[in-house]
Amino acid sequence: MAPIKFGVGQSVLRKEDDALIRGKGRYTDDFAPKPSLHALVLRSPHAHAKYKIDVAAARSLPGVALILTAEDVKDLGDLPCLFNLEVNPFTAPPYPILPSDEVRHVGDAVAFVVAETVDQARDAIEAIEVNWTPLPAVVGVLHAVKAGAPQVWPQHHGNVLFDVSLGDKKATEAVFAKADAVVELSVINPRVVTNFMETRAVVCEYDARRDHLTLTVGSQGSHRLREILCGVVLKIPQEKMRVICPDVGGGFGTKLFPYREYALAAVAARRLRKTVKWTADRADHFMGDAQGRDNATTARMALASDGRFLGMDVDLLGDMGAYLSTFGPYIPHGGAGMLPGLYDIQAFHCRVRTVFTNTVPVDAYRGAGRPEAAYVLERLVDAAARKLGMTVDAIRRKNFIPPRAMPYKTATGKVYDSGDFTAHMKRAMEIAQWKEFPKRAKAARKQGLVRGIGLSTYVEVCGTLGEETANVRLDSDGDVSVLIGTQSTGQGHQTAYAQLVAEQFGLPPERIHVLQGDTDQIATGLGTGGSSAIPTGGVSVERATRELGKKLREAAAEALETSPGDLEISNGTIKVAGTDRSISFADLAARPGIDPARLNASATFTAADGTYPNGTHLAEVEIDPSTGMIGIVNYVVVDDFGVTLNPLLLAGQVHGGAMQGIGQALMEQAVYSPKDGQLVTGTFMDYALPRAADGPSFVFETHNVPCKTNPLGVKGAGEAGAIGSCPAVVNAIIDGLWREYKIDHIDMPATPERVWIAIREHQRRHSL
């Protein structure tokens, strides 16, 4: 059968984009019911301090409607951490909506001011009197675990939340004792700030007659947000709140969590019986939103003389910040499970410590632990190749899990169902003309430049968020609507889900409508995270569409007086095969007495096992030794995503993720002063983000091997670009520095300053 024009595998243009590029997108801050009050948050200027607050003068200022302090919200529940260990569970410290007398990071919230205008709220913020008593603070995990370091929480000795091991320590030690060689590497995965285009915002309306709240908020999932806010924080029945997510301008994990401002807006709206609106400015984002990454890791690999990996031992320190964000402790712990990567490593051990510091809390950021794991592993593999005098591709081929070994259970218990890892690495090297690199390096050297080439292979786990339900219904006009609890933050769900419906019904995208982000219209939902929307939600949509098709054929068979088996569906019409007898979707929906239940269908899917996308990133860089400037001159990605739903959407996801990884590799870093815990990089004047000119022209291909544990064969793709990119870029930089100067290490971000200093240090040592 010929492929459906708008079906699976077709490069359908994003149906969302027409409205967005015409300025017709509707984000939370665009929602401004009149009259609305406006709110701002007073934040701590100290990383750690006791405080006393006096808001009397501020409350008397013109236009000020309400000022909430810790005393006013003391009956609210804390923000919860939804992860714990199965063995020896920890006790999370409190994460209050407003701390009563002690702040623990710069940006910690101490008051919520509501006024008639933003300017009046700002005047009130400035009029609030706070008596601060600074306390010792600690930043950086390596400092926080030192003896005598200031304590963030007195009940967590040494600032450690938990100290656990994965794998078999005894067996790993035995392997290392017999190894022909051991390579060791310590790396810092720096903290980053998400910096989505749309800052967070919330509008809370209160219906006094029903004692009901309507929260309009830019989130990654309306249902989970309502469950936490109502069930844990506000302590009200869920039916007392409706959560609506309009267009969302980027999330990357950070918008998945509940935040203080949502609860505070709800309390204020209820007390004032008026609509309250809060919109973060960029400073709020830097100091009030969960941040990402921030690991310090030492890894060792036990090697045989022929290059085989005998065992791996890792010591990982994960920075939690001052409080435990929703999934914060899971990120390093879960990420550690992916440390063996694509390699057949039989003996494995990892010590994981999660550590408190006086900084903004850390949680999931695109990839959520898997980029951190891939970075450590791929840096270590290159170091092993240098130690043994092998090429970086040869040592990988030697150790890849072969396709014949699938399904393969790793030393951490992950079960890979499919993949051909050598094949995608080989293809990436062919596209990049790897064998011709020495000629390019020689030509660059004549111009005073240093070329480097590097690659990384990766695997991640996704599609494990849980159960997702989709409802697909036939509307009265003959169009089809999909109702699902995932939430698009720019990925293209409207288009992707429409293609799954089009595959079976032959409808064009404009006749398929996707409804998300409304707890009144959609009964359940997990939101979007962990690259789960298509591996889980997509399966639900496909199955619900199939079930609806069966119902429609049965109803149409009665109208056309034939058998359902004789009917075919195409372009909104149900036709008796081989005849001109048919009935349109609209006419079928309008048939007198038709049971509405026959016009909609639901399906629920949850993955028993995760999916494991994998691939190769290959970067070629040019370094100017006189300035330390780095340019990426070639970048190739070959990925295995199982099945491609839409090549255009897929390429966009990979390009975007890779640019985020490139940004982290070359320039991004949240820096806190070790002296007083101040966020030094708290604005775009100090925090660098990649621009279009910093990125390469990507070459992207797929080498798909269908997933055997997912009914659609897909493996998830939303985070993959951010996983393979960091190690590929840094490996390329080190390749150049090693060949020219025998420099074998540089930490991210590899800024011009760091590269220049590394080269000058080498030259200084060799001039003595």
N, C-alpha and C positions, 0 to 999 in steps of 0.2 A: 504494500500500500504506500502511496506517495505520502511524504511527511505533511502534516497539517501546517498550513501557512503560518499560524501563530502558535503552534504547539511546542512541545519539548524539543530542545536542541536548536531552535530558531533564534536568530539575532533580532528579536523584537525590540524596537526602540522603547525606552522607558515612558510609560503612559503618564507618570507623575510629573515629568519635566515641563510639559507645556505650561501648566499653571505656575510652576516654580520660577521658570525663567521669565515669565511675564509679570512677576511680582505679585501673583495671586495666591501664593502660599499663605497659610494662616498658622502662625506660631503662637505660643502662649502669650507673649508680650503684645501681640496684635489684638488679643481679646481684652476689651476694655469696657465692660458694662458700666453704665452711668446710673447713679453716682458710685464711684469707687474711691476707697481710701488707699493710701500708698504706704508701704512699709519699708524700713531699712533696719539693718542689724548693726549693733555696736559690737565691735570685736576687740579682743585683747591685743595690745601692742607688745605683750611680754610672752616669752615662751613658757614661763612657769612663774606663777605669782599667786599670792593671796590677795583678795580684794574685798572692798566694801563699796557699795554703790548707793548714791543718793539721786533720785530722779524727781524730787519735788519741784525744783525750779523748772526743769524741762517740761513737766506735765502742765505747767501753767502757761506755756507759750501758745501763741495764736495757732489755731488749726490742729493742735495735737489732740488726738482722740483717745489714745491708749499707749501706755508703755508697759510692756511685760518684762519682769525680771524673774529670777529663779524662785522667789517667794510666791509669785503669781502662778507658777506652773509646777509647783512641787508635788502635786498629786498625779502628774502625768507619768507614764511609764518611760523607761529608758529606751533609746534606740537599741535594737537587739543585734547580736551576732548570731547568724543562723548556721554556723559550723561549729562542731566540736569533735574531739577525738572519741573514737569508740572505746578505746582502752585508756584508763586514767584521764577522764575528761577534766578540762580546766574550768575554773570559775572566772568568767569575764568580769573585769572591773566595770563600774557603772559608766554609761554614756548618756548623761542627762540631757534633756532638751535645752536647759540652761544650767550650767554648774553653779552651785550655791555660793561658794566662797573661794574656790581655787580654780585657776585656769591652767591648762597644760600644753598649750601651743599657741604661737602667734596666730591670731584669727579665731581663737576660741570665742564663741558667742556669749555675751553677758546681758544683752537687752534687745528687745524687739520693739521698735518705735513705729506707731501708726498715726498718720496725719492726713490732712486733706490733700496735700501736695507732697511731692518728693522733696522740694526745697524746704518745706516746713518740717518734714521728718529729719532732714539733714541738720537744720538749725537745732532741733531737739537733741539729736545725737551729740552735737558739740556742747550742749548745755548740761549734759549729764555729768555729774561729779563722781569720779571713781578714785578711791584711795588704793593705790597699788603697793604691795610689798613684794618685790621680786624675790624669787627663790632660785637656787641652783638648777640649771637645765643641762640636758645632754642631747646631742644630736649625733647621728651616725651609729650604726650597730656595732662597729668595731670599738668605738669609745664606750658605748652603753654597757657592754659586757665586761669591761675592765673592772678590777677590784677598786672600790671606792668611788665609782661613778655615781653622780646624782641619781636618786631613785624617782622614776616617774610615778610608780604606784608602790607604796610601802609593802603591800601584801605580795608583790611579785619580786622576790629577792633576785638581785643581779639584773633586774629589768627583763627577765626571761619569762615569757608566758608558758611555753612548753619546750621540752628538749626530748625529741623522740628519734627513733631510728627506723629506716625502711631497709628491707633486704636482710641479708645474712652476714653479720659482721664477722663471725668466726671463720666462715668459709672464705670470705674475702681476704681476711688477714693471711690465711694459709696460702692463697694464690699469690699474694704479693711477696710472701717469703720465698717463693720458688721462681719468681719471674726473672727473665733474662735482663729486663730493663724496666725502669719505672719513670714515667714522666709526670711532672706536677705543675700545676698552674693555679694562680690565684687571680680572680677577676672581680671587678666591681661592675654591677649592672645598675647604672645610676637612676636616681628617682626622676620621674618625668611628670609633667602636668598635662592633662588631657587636651585642654584648649580646643574643644569643639567650637564650631562657629556660633551656635546659639547658646548663650549662657542659660543657666537654669532660671525658671520663673514659675510662679504659682498664682492663680487667681482663685480665691475661695468665696463662694456665694452662700448665704445662709437663708433658708426658708423657715421663718419662725413658726408658721402655721403647722408645718410638718416636723419641726425640729430636725431639719435635714440640711446636710452640707453638700455642695457640688464643688469639687476640686478640679480645676483645669490646670494641667501641669505637663511640662515636657519631660516625659519619662520613657523608660524602655519597657514598661509594663504597668498597666493600670490596676490589674487585679492583685498582684503581689503587694503593690503600694497600699491599696485599700486594706488588705489583710493585716499588714503590719501597723499601719496608722490606727485603724479601728481596734484591732484585737490586742495590741501590745501597748501603744502609746496613749491614745485618747480614751481607750476602754469604753467604747460604744459599739452597739450592734452594727454590722457591716451594712445593713439595709438603711442606715442613717447617713450613708455617704455614697455619692456617685463620683467616680473619677473619670475624667475625660482627657485623653491625650490627643491633641491636634497634630499638625505637622511638627516634627521634631528634627532640629538641625544638628544631628550628630549625637552619638552617645558613647560608643567605644567602651561600654561597661560602666562608666562613671555615672550615667543617669539611671542605672538599674536600682540604685539604693534609695531608701527613704532618707530624707534630710530634715534637720531641725526646722527649717523655714516652713515646711509643709504643715507640720503640727502647730507651729506658732500662728500661721495664717488662719488655720481652722479655729484655734482658741479665740483669736481676736475677732474673727467674723461672727462667731457665736455670741461672744460677750457684747459686741457692739450692734449685732443684728444688722450688719452692713457688709457689703462686699469689700474684701481686702486683697490688695495686689502687691506682690513682691517680685522684683526682677533683679537678678544679680548683675552687678557690673563685673568687669574683668578682675578687679581686685578681690571681690567676693569669691570668684572662681579659684583664684590662686590660693586663697587662705581658708576657704570653706568647703571645697569639694574634695572628695577622696583623690589621692594621687596614685601613681603607679610605679611598678618595678621595685627598685631599691633593695638589692641583695648583695651580700658579700660572700663569695664562694671560693673554696679551695678544693680542687679536684685532682685525683691521681688516677693514672691508668697503668695497670700491670701489663707488660708486653712480652710476647715471645720474640725470639730473634728474627723470625720471618714476618713480623708485623701483626700477628694475631693479637686481638684484645683478650686478655685472660681474666681481667677483673677491673672493677672501677670502684673507687672510694671517694665520697664527697662529704664535705662539711659545709653546710649552707646556713647562713644567717639571714633571716628575712625581717625587714623593718616594718613594724605595725603602725608606727606613729604613736600618738598619745592615747587613742581609743581604738577599740576593735570595731571596724566598719563591718558591714553586713556579712561579707564572705572573706574578710581580710586574712584570717589565719589559714584559710584553705588554700590561698594562692601559692605560697611556697611549698606547702605540704602536698597539694595536688600536683603541682608542677614537678616535684621531685620524682613522681611516679613515671614521668616521661624522660628521665635522664638517660636511660640506655639507648634511646633514639632508634635508629634503623639498624643497629648493630647487634650481632650475636654475642652478647656479653653474659656469660653464665654466672659469674660471681659479682655481686653488687651489694654495696652498702652506702647509705646516705644518712648522715646525722642532720636533722632539721631543728633549728632553734628559731623561734619567733620572739622578737625583741621589741620592747617599748622604747620610744624616744620622745622627746618634747617637740614633735612635729605633727603636721596634718596627717590624719589617718591614711593608710594605704590599703587599696583594694584592687579589684580586677580592672585591668586596662588591656585593651585589645590583645588577646592571647592568654592572659591571666595565668601566668606561671609557666606556660609552654614556651614562650619566647626566651624566658630566663634559662630554662633547661637547655634549649637548643643552643643558646649562645655559649654556655659553659662547655657543653659537649663538643661542639664543632671547633671551638678554639683549642680544646684539649687534643682533638684528633689531629689538627694541623701541627701542634707542638710535638705529638708522637711521631709524625712523619719526619719532621726535622731531626728529631733525636736519632731515628733509625736510618736516616739518609734515604728515605723513600719519597716518592711523589705523593701529593695529597690525594690524587685520584686512586692511585694503586692501593694505598692503605685502606681507603674506603671500600673498594671492590673486594679486598681481602676479607673484610669483616661484615659486609652487608648480609642481612638475613635473606636467603635465597627464596624465590617464589615457591619452590617445591616444599619449603618448610611451613607454608601457611596451612592452617592457622597456627600462629606462633605465639606462645605465651612468654612474655618477658620476665626478667628476674623480679620485676615489681608487680607482676600479675596482670598486665595489660595483654589482651589477646588481639593481635593483628590478623585480620581476616584475608587481606589481599594486598598485592603491590609488587612492583618490579623495580626495585630501587636502582639497580645498576643501569637499567634502560633509560630512566629519566636523567640520570647524571651524564650518561654517554651522549644523549641527545643535546643537553645543554652545552656540553663541551664542543660538540659539532657546530652548533649555531654560533657559538662564540669564537670559532676558529682557534681553539686552544693551542693546537700544534704550531700555529703561526705566531703565537705570542712573542717568542724571543726576537723575531724581526721587528715587531712593534716596539718592544722594550729598547732595542738597539737604536731605532729611529728617534725615540723620545729622549734617549740619553744624549744624542747629538745636539738636542735643543736644550740641554741642561735640566731635563726632567727625569723623574723616576717613575717607571710604570710598575704596577703590581696587579696580579690576578689572583682571585680567590673564589672559593665556592663553599657552600654549606648545603648539606642535605638535612631534611627535617621530617619529623612526623609529629602530628598532634592528635589529641582526642577531642571529639566534639559530638554534639547531638545527644548529650546526656542530661539535659535540663529537667526532663520528666515528661509527664503526660500532657498532650495538647489535643484539644477538640476543635474540629471545624464543622460549621454548618453551611451547607450550600443550598440555596433556595431559588426557585423560579419566581420571578416577579410578575406582576400583572401586565406589564408592557412587553413581556417576553425576554427581558434581560435576565441575567443571573447575578445573584449577590452571594459573596462569600463572607461569612462572619467568623472571625478567628481571634484568639487572644494573644497572638504575637503582636509585636509593635515595630513598625518600620521607623528607623531613625536616619534613613537615607539609602538603605540597601536596595530598594526597588521591589518591595513585596507586592505592590499593586500589579506590577507587570509579571512577576514570577508566578504568583498564584493564578493570575489570569491565563497564563500559558498552560497550566495544568488542567484548567477547565476547558480551554480551547482544544486541547489534545483530544478530548472526548466528545465535545459538543460542536467543534468547528466554528465557534463564535469569534468575531474579531474582538480585540482587547477593549474597545470602547463600549461593548455591550456586557462587560463583566465588571462588577463593582465589588471592591474589597473594603469591608468595614472592620476597623480595629480600634482599640483604645477607648472603649466606652463600656463601663461595667453595667450600665442599664440595658444595653443592647446585646451584650455578649456575656454569657453566663459564667464562663471560666476562662482562665488564660495564664500562661506562665510568663508572658512577655518575651523579650528577645535577649538572648545572651548565649555565649558558648557555641556560636555558629549552629544553633539548633533550629532556626526557622524553617529551612527547607528539609533537612534530614528528619525532622519530627512533624512540624506543621505542614510541610509539603505532602507528606504521606497521608496525613489526615484529610487534606483538601482533595487529593487524588481519589481516596477511598470514598469520601462523601460524594464527590462528583459521580463516581461510578454507581454508587447506590441510588443517587437521584436519577441517573440515566435509566436505571432499571425500573424505577417507579414511573417515570414519564413514558417509557415504552408500554408499560402495562395500562396506563390511563389512555394513551393514544390508541392502543389496540382496541379498546372498547369503543372509542369514537370512530375508528376506521373499520371496525368489525373485521379484525384480522388477528393474527397471532403476534405476540410481542417479538418472537423470533424472526418475523418477516420485516421488522422495522429497522431503519437506520437513522441516525441523528446527524445532521449537518447544517451549519449556518442558521441555527435557531428554528429548524424545521424537522419534523419527524415524518419520514416518508416510507411508504411501502416499497420495498426494494423492487426495482424493475418496472415500476408503474409511475403514473403521474398523480397518484392519490397521496395526499399529505395533509398535515395539520401543523400550523405554526405554533411556536411556544406560546405566543400571546393568546391565540385562540384556545389552546389547551387550558391555559390558566383561567380563561374567562368562561369555560364551560359551566353551565348551571349545575349547582349541586356538587361540584368537585370538592373532595375533602382536602383542606389545606395541607394535611399531613402528607398527601401524595405529591406535594409540590416542594418539599424540602427533605433533606437527609443530613444526618450527622455521622461523623466517624471520629474515633479517638485512637491515637497511636502513642506509644511510648517505646523507646528503644531499650531492648534488653541489654544490648551491648552498644558501646559507643562506636562511632565511625572514625577512621584513621586516615585523613588526608595526609599526603606526603609529597615531597618534591625536592627539586634542586634549584637553588639561587646561585648565580654566577656573576660576579662583579669584576670589572676592570677599572682601575683608577690610575690617575696621573698626579704625581706629587711634585710640587715646586719646592725644592729644598731651601731656596732662598727666603721663602715666606711661610712655608708649611701648608700652603693652600692645597686642597685636594679637589680634583674634579673626577666625576664618574663618567668615563668615556664609553662604557658598554655595560649593559645589564640584561641578563637573560634569566628567564624563569621557565622551568618545565615542571608542571604539577600533575599530580594524580588526584583528581576529585571524583573519581568513580564514574559519574555521568554528568555531562554538562547540560544544565537546564536552559541557560541563555548565555551564549558566548560573550555578548557585550556586557551584560551585568557582571559576569565572572571576571572579565578583564578589568573592569572598573574596581571591583573589590581587591584584586591582586595588586593593581597599580597603587591604590590608596594605602593598603597595608604596607606595601614595600616602601612607600614614601615616608610613612611613620617610622619604620625601622631605620631608614636612611637618616631621618632627622635625629633619632636617638644615637645612631652610630657617629654622626659628625658634629652635632651641635647642641642637642637638647640636654638640659640638666637643671633640676631644681636644687639650688645651693642654699644651705642654711649655715649661718655663721656659727662656728664652734664656740665662740666666745659667749654669745648671748642668745643663740637660737633664732635670730632674725632670719626671715626668708629674704635672702639677698636678691634672688631673681624673681621678684614679685610682680614684675610688669614686662611688657614686650620690649621695653628699653634694655632689659637685662636677660630675658629668657628668649633664646633664639629658636625660631621655627623654620622648617625648610620652606623655600619658595619654589616656584616652578623652575627657575633657573638652576636650582640646586639638584634637581632630579635629572635622570637620564631619559633617553627615549627607550622605553622598555620593549623587549622582545619577549612575548609570552606565548607559550604553547601548552597543551595538555598531553599527557601520556596516560590516559585513563584506564584503570583496571576496575571494573564495577565492584562496588561493595557487596559482599555476600550476606551481610547482616541487616541491610536496609532494603525495604521493598522497592524503592525507586533506584537503588544502586548508587545513590549519591553519598558523598562523604563530608559535606560541609566545607565552606570556603571563606567565610567572612573574616577570619583572623590569620589565615595562612601567610599572607604577604608580610605581616609584621613579625612572623616567626623566623622565616629563612633569611631575612634581609640583613639584620644586624651582624650576624657572624660572617656572612658573605663579604660585606663591605670591610669589616675590620680585618678579616683574613687577607683580603686583597691589599690593604694598607701594609700589613705586617710582611706580606710577601715581598713588596717593593723595598721596605726598610731593611729586611733581612738580607736580601740579595745585595743591596748597595752598602749597608752599614753594619750588618749583623745585629740589628736591633730586633729582638724577638717578642717584644711585648709593648702594648700601649692600651690604656683603658679607654672606654667610651666616656664622654664623647671625644673623638679624635679631632679636636679643634686645631686650627692652624698653629695656635700657640703651643699646644702640647707636642705636635709633630716637630715644630721648629726647635723646641727645647730638647727633645729627644735626639735630634740630629746634632745639635750643638754640643750636647753632653758627650755624644760619641766622638765627635771631632776633638773635643777638649781632652778626653782620656787618651786618645791616640796621638795627641801632639806632645804629651808629657815625655 
